[in-house]
Amino acid sequence: MLDNLVMKKYYTLAEASELLGKSKETLRRWDREGKLVAVREPMSNYRVYKKEHVDDLFSNFINPSLEIESVSNFTKAKKKYSVLELFAGAGGLAIGLEQAGLNCVALNEIDKWACQTLRKNRPHWNVLEGDIKKFDFNKYKDKVDVVTGGFPCQAFSYAGKKLGLADARGTLFYEFARVVKEVNPLVCIGENVRGLLSHDNGKTLEGMISILDEIGYRVVPVQVLKALNYNVPQKRERLILVGIRKDIEANFEYPKPFKKIYTLKDALKKGALYDTNVPKSEGAKYPKSKIEVMNLIPPKGYWRDLPIDLQKKYMGGSFYLGGGKTGIARRIGWDEPCLTLTCSPAQKQTERCHPDETRPFTVREYARIQTFPDNWDFQGSLANQYKQIGNAVPVNLAKEVGFSIIKLLNEIYKELKLK
């Protein structure tokens, strides 16, 4: 079977699942329905998928000519709505919300280079630089409509049957909840990685919802949004946690996904997403040993395209473990969305190689894939800039979430006016 996989004739269930962005159970259902039929690999009799069938199905997913775009999440704000952002990073979420029509009154961020990026690009923004633990936000009480924050995913220590705010002390989610309690906004929005769903067997997310309930917020059913469904040429996912103050009767609707999927070509070349080719900029470089390996990888290929002896050498012990690991030694193709960007483009075994040149994406290419505007100037060293971009919420995804927030606030203020 390995020899056949090296020749790229077949994909395992894990590989097909990762490449298509669908769960293994979905692929098993498609097999039963005849949509993507698994076959017996000749040598091992193991059930696999023919490469050509998987590639054809993937092409159908991303071919914009197959669908007529009709979705729009645009909603005009009925008044000037304000946002206080925590853990702001380099501004991906803030820019998107701004583009949607929300007004950012203050942003807190501990990383000095990210703060310099925010000040450089938006001199009028009130950037509160430093550890969130050292800030008192009571002056914003009842003066801010929304508190947002991309808090890190940290486990809690449970004390009693129901987790309360005091039990989360010492974590950054505690600080997020503390600020929400101090400010008393109409709505709070948290964002995180998909892994929060399963973190500590789901107890971490359950604890967060319990804490928000304790401080007076009803949490909307949590969803994971795929960035590629919201005009982002990248297979990135973000979990969105929405809390609405309990004294308010209003419903939050997640943004509707778009049918058109943008690709790396859309990100880096003049077209529907950008009206110019990507600007030239600095970029990281691979060491000579990495270049020798990546030169053997074709566009849309990965480590299984290497000779078997080189596979074993490059992968080490991971070679014998399960899973497709299709992001390792990966060269992105022009006609597909990019895999999720990391904070270090040249780090071992999370390669995102340029389609034509054997190199990582440059800073401006990274920014394009995250849908930052070309004039958004990142501060700090090359490594600092990559880290800021890699950690960001994609701007276009944030904008669509912003429209959903505006729709919710329009409804809330309409109800408040009627009371």
C-alpha positions in Angstrom: 0.0 0.0 0.0 2.8 2.4 0.8 4.3 2.1 -2.6 0.9 2.9 -4.2 0.5 5.9 -1.9 3.9 7.1 -2.8 2.9 7.1 -6.5 -0.2 9.2 -5.4 -2.7 6.7 -6.8 -4.7 6.5 -3.5 -5.6 8.4 -0.4 -6.3 6.8 2.9 -9.5 7.7 4.8 -7.5 10.1 7.0 -5.8 11.8 4.1 -9.0 12.2 2.1 -10.7 13.6 5.2 -8.0 16.2 5.7 -7.7 17.2 2.1 -11.5 17.6 1.6 -12.1 19.2 5.0 -14.8 16.6 5.8 -15.1 14.3 8.7 -14.3 10.6 8.4 -17.9 9.8 9.1 -19.0 12.1 6.3 -16.7 10.2 3.9 -18.1 6.9 5.1 -21.6 8.2 4.4 -20.6 9.4 1.0 -19.2 5.9 0.3 -22.6 4.4 1.2 -24.4 7.0 -1.0 -22.0 6.4 -3.9 -20.8 10.1 -3.9 -17.1 9.1 -3.2 -16.6 5.3 -3.3 -13.8 3.6 -1.4 -12.0 0.8 -3.2 -9.7 -2.1 -2.1 -6.0 -1.2 -2.5 -4.6 -4.1 -4.6 -1.6 -5.1 -2.4 -3.0 -4.8 1.1 -6.8 -5.1 0.4 -7.1 -2.0 2.6 -10.0 0.4 1.8 -8.7 3.6 0.2 -9.9 6.3 -2.2 -8.6 6.8 -5.7 -6.6 10.0 -6.0 -8.4 11.1 -9.2 -11.8 10.8 -7.6 -10.8 12.8 -4.5 -9.1 15.5 -6.6 -12.2 15.8 -8.9 -14.5 16.2 -5.9 -12.2 18.8 -4.4 -12.1 20.7 -7.7 -15.9 20.8 -7.7 -15.9 22.3 -4.2 -13.7 25.2 -5.2 -14.9 25.9 -8.8 -16.8 29.1 -8.6 -18.5 28.6 -12.0 -20.5 25.7 -10.5 -22.5 28.1 -8.2 -24.2 31.4 -8.7 -23.4 33.6 -5.7 -26.5 35.0 -4.0 -25.6 35.3 -0.4 -25.1 38.7 1.3 -24.7 39.2 5.1 -24.5 43.0 4.8 -26.4 44.9 7.4 -26.3 48.6 8.0 -26.0 49.9 11.5 -29.0 51.9 12.7 -26.7 53.9 15.1 -23.1 54.1 16.0 -22.2 50.9 17.9 -19.1 50.6 20.1 -16.7 47.7 20.6 -14.1 47.1 23.3 -11.6 44.4 22.1 -9.4 42.3 24.4 -6.4 40.2 23.2 -6.5 42.3 20.0 -3.3 41.0 18.4 -2.4 42.8 15.1 -6.0 43.8 14.5 -7.5 41.1 12.2 -10.8 41.0 14.2 -10.8 44.8 14.8 -10.3 45.6 11.1 -13.1 43.3 10.0 -15.5 44.7 12.6 -14.5 48.2 11.5 -15.2 47.3 7.9 -18.6 46.0 8.9 -19.5 49.4 10.5 -18.6 48.9 14.2 -16.6 51.6 16.2 -13.6 50.3 18.2 -13.3 52.5 21.4 -10.3 50.7 22.9 -8.1 47.6 22.4 -6.0 45.7 24.9 -3.0 43.7 23.8 0.1 42.6 25.7 2.5 42.1 22.8 4.4 45.3 22.2 5.0 44.7 18.5 1.3 44.0 17.9 0.5 47.3 19.8 3.0 49.2 17.5 1.2 47.7 14.5 -2.2 48.8 15.8 -0.9 52.4 16.5 0.9 52.6 13.2 -2.2 51.8 11.2 -4.9 53.4 13.3 -3.4 56.3 15.3 -6.9 57.2 16.5 -7.5 53.9 18.2 -7.0 53.8 22.0 -4.5 51.0 22.4 -4.1 49.8 26.0 -0.7 48.1 26.0 0.1 45.6 28.7 -1.2 42.7 30.8 -5.0 42.7 31.0 -4.7 41.8 34.7 -3.4 45.3 35.3 -6.3 47.2 33.7 -9.5 48.4 35.3 -12.3 48.7 32.7 -15.0 50.1 35.0 -14.9 53.5 33.2 -16.5 51.7 30.2 -19.4 50.4 32.3 -22.7 50.6 30.4 -20.9 52.7 27.7 -19.9 49.9 25.3 -22.2 47.7 23.2 -19.9 44.7 22.6 -16.8 43.2 24.3 -14.8 40.9 22.1 -11.8 38.8 22.7 -9.7 35.9 21.4 -8.7 34.5 24.7 -6.3 31.5 24.9 -7.7 28.0 25.5 -6.8 27.0 29.1 -8.1 24.3 31.4 -9.9 25.2 34.7 -9.8 23.7 38.1 -13.2 22.7 39.2 -14.6 23.6 42.6 -18.1 22.2 43.1 -20.6 20.9 40.6 -21.0 24.2 38.7 -18.0 26.2 37.6 -18.1 29.8 38.7 -16.0 32.9 37.9 -13.8 32.4 41.0 -12.9 28.9 39.8 -11.3 30.3 36.6 -9.1 32.7 38.4 -5.6 32.7 37.0 -6.7 32.0 33.4 -7.1 34.5 30.7 -10.8 33.5 30.2 -11.3 34.7 33.8 -9.9 38.1 32.7 -12.3 38.2 29.7 -15.2 37.4 31.9 -14.1 39.9 34.5 -14.0 42.7 31.9 -17.5 41.6 30.6 -18.8 41.8 34.2 -17.2 45.2 34.7 -18.4 46.7 31.4 -21.8 45.1 31.3 -22.1 45.2 27.5 -25.2 44.1 25.6 -23.2 41.4 23.9 -19.9 39.6 24.4 -18.1 37.7 21.6 -15.3 35.2 22.2 -13.3 33.5 19.5 -11.0 30.6 19.7 -9.6 27.5 17.9 -11.8 24.6 17.0 -9.9 22.5 19.6 -11.8 24.3 22.4 -14.8 22.0 21.6 -12.9 19.0 22.7 -10.5 20.6 25.2 -10.5 18.6 28.5 -13.3 16.5 27.0 -15.5 19.5 26.5 -15.3 20.6 30.1 -13.4 23.8 29.3 -16.1 25.1 27.0 -18.8 23.9 29.4 -17.1 25.9 32.1 -16.9 29.0 30.0 -20.6 28.9 29.3 -21.3 28.3 33.0 -19.2 31.4 34.0 -21.0 33.6 31.4 -24.3 32.3 32.7 -23.3 33.2 36.2 -22.4 36.8 35.3 -25.7 37.3 33.4 -25.2 36.2 29.8 -27.1 33.7 27.8 -24.8 31.8 25.4 -26.0 31.2 21.9 -25.2 27.6 20.6 -21.5 27.6 19.7 -20.5 27.3 16.1 -17.2 26.7 14.3 -17.0 28.9 11.2 -14.8 27.8 8.2 -13.0 30.9 6.9 -13.0 29.6 3.3 -16.8 30.0 3.4 -16.4 33.7 4.1 -14.2 35.1 1.3 -10.9 33.9 2.9 -8.6 31.8 0.7 -7.5 29.6 3.6 -8.8 26.4 5.3 -8.9 28.1 8.7 -11.5 27.5 11.4 -12.6 29.7 14.3 -14.9 28.9 17.1 -17.3 31.7 17.9 -18.9 32.1 21.4 -21.7 34.6 21.7 -23.2 35.8 24.9 -26.3 38.0 25.1 -27.3 39.8 28.3 -30.1 37.9 30.0 -32.3 41.0 30.3 -32.5 41.2 26.5 -34.7 39.2 24.2 -32.9 39.0 20.9 -31.6 36.3 18.6 -28.1 36.1 17.1 -27.8 34.6 13.6 -24.4 33.4 12.4 -23.3 34.8 9.0 -24.5 32.8 6.1 -21.7 31.0 4.2 -20.8 32.0 0.7 -20.9 29.4 -2.1 -17.8 30.7 -3.9 -14.5 29.5 -2.5 -11.4 31.6 -3.2 -8.0 30.0 -3.9 -4.3 30.9 -3.4 -4.4 32.4 -6.9 -7.2 34.8 -5.8 -5.1 35.8 -2.8 -1.8 36.5 -4.6 -2.9 37.6 -8.1 -5.0 40.4 -9.4 -8.6 39.3 -9.5 -11.9 39.3 -7.5 -10.3 39.6 -4.1 -7.5 42.1 -4.8 -7.2 44.6 -7.7 -3.4 44.1 -7.9 -0.8 41.3 -7.6 0.6 40.9 -4.1 3.2 43.5 -3.3 6.9 42.4 -3.0 8.1 42.0 0.6 10.6 40.2 2.8 10.2 36.6 3.6 11.7 33.7 5.5 14.0 31.2 3.8 14.3 27.5 4.0 17.7 26.0 5.0 19.6 24.1 2.3 18.5 20.8 3.6 14.8 21.8 3.5 15.1 23.1 0.0 16.5 19.8 -1.2 13.5 18.1 0.2 10.9 20.6 -0.9 12.3 20.7 -4.5 10.9 17.1 -4.8 7.4 18.1 -3.9 4.9 19.1 -6.7 2.2 21.7 -6.3 -0.6 20.3 -4.0 1.9 17.5 -3.0 3.3 16.7 0.4 5.7 14.3 2.1 4.3 11.1 0.5 5.6 12.4 -2.8 9.1 11.9 -1.6 11.1 8.6 -2.2 10.3 6.1 0.5 13.8 6.3 2.2 13.5 10.1 2.3 10.0 9.9 3.7 11.3 7.8 6.6 14.2 10.1 7.2 12.2 13.3 7.0 9.2 12.1 9.1 11.2 10.2 11.7 9.0 8.4 14.1 5.9 10.1 12.7 6.3 8.0 9.6 4.9 5.0 11.5 2.0 6.8 13.2 -1.6 7.0 11.8 -3.2 10.0 10.1 -2.5 11.6 6.8 -0.4 14.5 8.0 -1.0 16.2 4.7 0.2 19.6 6.0 3.8 18.3 6.4 6.2 19.1 3.6 3.3 20.6 1.8 3.5 22.7 -1.4 0.3 24.7 -1.9 -1.4 24.6 -5.3 -2.6 27.8 -7.1 -6.1 26.4 -7.5 -6.8 25.5 -3.9 -7.3 27.5 -0.6 -4.1 27.6 1.5 -3.9 25.4 4.6 -4.1 27.2 7.9 -1.1 29.5 8.3 1.1 29.0 11.3 3.1 31.6 13.3 6.4 30.4 11.7 6.3 29.7 8.0 9.6 27.7 7.9 9.2 25.7 11.1 9.8 22.0 10.7 6.9 19.8 9.5 4.3 22.6 9.0 5.5 23.8 5.7 3.3 26.0 3.5 5.5 26.2 0.4 4.9 28.6 -2.5 3.5 26.8 -5.6 6.3 27.7 -8.0 9.3 28.7 -5.9 10.8 26.6 -3.2 10.3 29.1 -0.3 7.8 30.0 2.4 5.2 32.7 1.7 6.5 36.2 2.2 5.0 38.6 4.8 2.7 40.3 2.3 1.6 36.9 0.9 0.9 35.7 4.4 -1.2 38.9 5.0 -3.1 38.4 1.7 -4.0 34.8 2.7 -5.4 36.3 6.0 -7.2 39.0 3.9 -5.4 41.9 5.5 -5.4 45.1 3.4 -2.1 45.7 1.5 -1.6 48.9 3.4 -1.7 47.3 6.8 1.9 47.8 8.0 3.2 45.1 10.4 5.8 46.2 12.9 8.8 44.4 14.5 11.2 41.8 13.2 10.3 39.4 10.4 9.5 36.7 13.0 7.3 39.2 14.9 5.4 40.0 11.8 4.8 36.4 10.8 3.6 35.7 14.4 1.2 38.6 14.3 -0.3 37.5 11.0 -0.4 33.8 11.8 -2.3 34.5 15.1 -4.9 36.8 13.6 -8.5 36.3 12.8 -8.9 36.5 9.0 -10.2 40.0 8.3 -13.0 39.0 5.8 -14.3 36.4 8.3 -14.4 39.0 11.0 -16.3 41.4 8.7 -19.1 38.8 8.1 -19.3 38.2 11.9 -19.5 41.9 12.3 -22.6 42.1 10.1 -24.2 39.5 12.3 -23.4 41.6 15.4 -24.8 44.7 13.8 -28.0 42.8 12.9 -28.3 41.7 16.5 -27.7 45.2 17.9 -30.2 46.7 15.5 -32.8 44.2 16.9 -31.8 44.9 20.5 -32.1 48.7 20.2 -35.4 48.3 18.5 -36.7 46.2 21.4 -35.2 48.7 24.0 -37.0 51.6 22.2 -40.3 49.8 22.3 -40.1 49.1 26.1 
